[in-house]
Every structure is written in C-alpha cells, then in structure tokens.
Amino acid sequence: MKRWRMKADVSREKLASASNYSPDTIASMERGVRRPTPRVLDVADEMCGAEGMLSAGKPFLDRERFPARAQDFMEREKEAISLWSYELSLVPGLLQTKGYARALIDSRIPPLDEETVEERIAACMERQSILTERKPPVGLSFVLYEAVLRAPQVDAEQLRHLLEVGRLRNVVLQVLPFERAIPAALLGPMVLLETRDHERFAFMEGQFASELSADPGVVSRITERLSMIRTQALGPEESARFIERMVNSRE
C-alpha cells in the first residue's frame, strides 16, 4: 500500500483523511503493525490508481481461524461422512461448550490477542454444525479417556453437554476409565475420518506439530488402535451413567 501511495504521490495525510483514519493509523498499517481494513484498501486503490491490485488483497485480511497445525484437517472435516475420535486429555472441539473453549484458548502460552480469541471460539462453535446440520448425517464416534472428564476446566455444564450430544442418533460417545486403559490409549489423541470420495485420513495432533496422513499403512495402524480402544471403553449407555454420576457429584 505504501509503495502504491508513494508512486501516485499521495500523502499519508490525504489517504488518512479520505478513509477516515488518522495518519498514525495509516502509518501502522503500512509498517505491518496492524491490518489494513477493507475500506482503506478500497480508498487507496482508487486514489493511487492501483486498478484493483490493492482491493484484491481484502480476502487475505481474514485471520486463520484455526492453528496452522490443524488447518488441513479442518478442510477434510468439512467433507467427512464419518469420524472416529479418541482424546487423552482435552474435550474434542466438536464437543466443547463455549465456556470450555474459552478457558482453553484464553490460557494459551504465549497469549493470544482478544480478537483472535473471539474468532477461534466462534470457529469452534461453527465446526459443531457437523453434529446436526449435515445431510445425510455424519457418523461420529468419540472415546474420551477418564482424565479428560477429571480436568478442572470441565464443569457440570460441559458434562451435561456431553450427555446431550451423546443422545444424538448419529453420535456414539464412550468413556475409557483409568482401569481399562491399554498402552495404545496412552499414545496421544487420534482421529480417523472418511470423506465423501471414500478417502480415509488419520490425524494425530501434537502441541507443536500435527500429522494428517492418507498413507494406507498409517490409516490401518490408527484404525486398529482406535478399534482396540473402543472395545475397552464403556458402552454408550454405561458411559452416560458414568458422566451422570460425575454431574451429580458436582452439584
């Protein structure tokens, strides 16, 4: 934007006046300290004769709504017809309440700015449309290690939400108690999904790096591990009673 402005011999003050911003704000946009707004790009485009080159940048102003390590997986999730998930320590995003999501995102180190926090919470809530709004319904299976439910961030509201989601016809929700844990259950969270084109992907998420793989060998190993974990977990009805007891103990 600065190069176009200088090429057209447009002063920063003139651009600021035309776009209803202060010259200091325009300067911070030009230095990359803050994001240009769509209005500024449109005004600068017209004033500098950029012929659409500046306005064309508006789609790139949107922040990424998910961490970089998960973006490829989120794209595949939009195409899913079935999804199996196992979580070792956190409630999966598809099952989170807004309060729980905020507690996790707010506690990130290093901290995020408030705008990013709000955008990520909104994105988390929008993802949950997969639970009820897809036609035909997506088959969803979740297994939660007991430690997930014992975490201090999991309040009675979150537990009741798990019970509510578990009653959906297309959702199977199971709990893996401590005493039933097998070695494969301690290796970390795993997700297996199948797309409309019947492609199968395995996703393993870590703190700093994640892996989305369509390699048949990797998919086969994750399928086997998830299958073993599901056989050790409590059945859906018994899992619901397990969670209900936790709710009652907190009220």
N, C-alpha and C positions, 0 to 999 in steps of 0.2 A: 504494500500500500504506500509506503514511504517513497519507494522508487518511482511509482507512477505519479505520485503527487509532485515530486521534485522535477520529473521530466516535463510535467504540464505546467510547471512554475505556479503551483497553487500553494499558498502559505498554509501552515498548520492552523493558524487562527481562522482563516477563511473556511477551511474544511470543518473546523470545530463549530463555527457559527452556523453553517448550513445544516449540520447534522444534530445540532442542539446538544453538543458536548463541550466540555472545557478543553482548551489547548493541552493541558496537562494529561487529560484522559486520552486524547488522541496520541500524545507522545508515548504514553504507556502501552497503547495498542501497537504502535509502530515498533516498540522495543520488544514486544512479545511478553510483557509483564501481565497484560490482561487480554482477553479475547476480544477481537473486533465484534461489533454487533452487526446483524444483517443490515440494519439501517445505514450504519457507517459505510459498509462496503458498497451499498447501492448508491449512496450520495457521492462517495469517492469515485466510483466507476463513471458516473455521469460527468462529474466536474473535471475528471482527468482524461476523459476520452478513452477509457480502457476497453470500450466495445465489448463489455460483458466479462472480461477477464477477471475483474475483482468480484463482481457479483457471483461468478461461478464458484467462488470459494465458500459460499454460505453453507452448503451441505457438510463441509468439513469442520464447521464450528461446533457441532454436537460432540459432547464428551462421550467417550466409550462408557457404556452403562454397566459393563462387567469387567472384572480384572482381565488383563491381557491373556493370562494363562487359561482362561475358561471360555474365551470368545468363540473359538472353533466349535467347542462342544455345544454352546448355546445355539449356534446356527443349525447343528444337526438335530438338536432337541425339537426345533420347530417342525421338523419333518418326521418326527418319531411316530410309529404306530404302537410300539411297546417299549417299556423302560423298566429295567431292574436296578435297584439301588441298594447299596449297603453302606451304612455310616457308622463310624467308630467313635466319633467324639462330638459331632455337631448335628443338629436337626437339619435335614436337607432343605435347600432353598424352596423347593416346591411345597414344603410342609410348614414353613415358618410363619408365625404371626408377625405383624408389623412391629410390635414391641420387641420381639426376639431379634428380628433382623436389625433393628436399630441398635440394640445392645451390642451385637457383633460388629457392625460397621463402625459405630462410634468408638469402639475400643481398639480399632486398628492402630498399629505402630509401624511407621510414623503416622500420625493422624491425618485424616482427610479434611478438606475444607467442607463447610456446611452444604454448599451447593452440590458437591459430589456425593455427600452422604445422602441427601434427599433424592438425587437421581438414581442412586443404586438401590435405595429402598423401594422406590417406585418401580424400577425394573424388576426387582424380586417379586413384587406383588403381581405385576403383569405376567410374569412367567407362569403363574399359577392358573392361568386360563386353560392350560393343558389338562387340568383336573376335571373340568366340567364342560368346556365350551367346544371341544373338538368333535367333529362328526366324520366318520364313526368315532366313538370314544377311544382314547388311548389306553391300552392295558398297562397299569402301573403297579409295581411291586416294590415295597420298601421294607428293609430289615434294619432295625435300629439296635445297636449294642446298648446294654443297660446303662453304660456310662453316659450316653447321650442324654438320657432322661434324668440322670442324677446331677447334671451340671447346674450350677447356681443360676444361670441365665434362664433355665427352663422353669417357668412359673405355672400356676394352675391354669391360666388362660391358654398357654401353649399346649399343655397336656390335654385340655378339653378340645382344642383344635385338632390334635392328632386323632382323638376319638371320633370327631365329626367327619374328618376326611376318610378315616378307616371304614365308615359306613357307606361310602360311595360304591356303586356296583362295579366300577372299573378299577377299584383300588384294593390291593391286599397290603395290610400293614401288620408286621410281625416284630416282636421283641426278642432279642437274643440275650438271655440272662447271663450274668457273670459265670455261673457254674456250668453253663453249657458251651462256653467259648472254646473254639478249636484254634489251632495255630493259624489257619488261613484267615480267621476272623480278626487277627491282630496285626495284619499286614498293611492295613490302611483302607480308606474308602474306595469303593469300586462301583462303576455304573456300566451297564450293558444296555445298548439301545438298538432298535431296528427301525430303519426308515421306510417310507412308502415304496421305495425301489427295492426293498428287502436287502439293503446293505446293513451289515452289522458292525457296530463300533464298540470298542471298550475304552473307558475313560478312567484314568487314575489321577486324582488331584493331590498335589502336594502344596506345601507352604509357599515355595518359590518357583516351582515348575510343575507342569502337568503334562500328561500324555494322552492324546486321542489317537487310537490306532484301529485300522481296519485289517491289520495283518491277521490272517486266519489262525495262526498259532497263538497269538496274544488273545484274540477273541475266545478261542477254545479254552485257554487256561482260566480266563476270567469267568467264563460260563461255568466251568467245573467248580471253581471256588465259590461262586455265588450259589450254585445248586447245593453244595455241601453246607454252607451257612444256613440256607433256608431250611434244610432238613433238621438242623439242630435248634432252630428258633422255635418259640412257642407258636402254635397255630393262631389264626386271626382272632378267634373268639377268646382264647386264653390270653392273648396279648392285650385285648381290650380290657379284660378283667384286671390284668396286671397294671395297666395305666390307670384304670378307675381307682384301684387301691391307692395309687400314688396321689391322685387328685384328692381323695378323701383324707389322706394323711396331712395334706397341706391346707385344708380348710377348717 
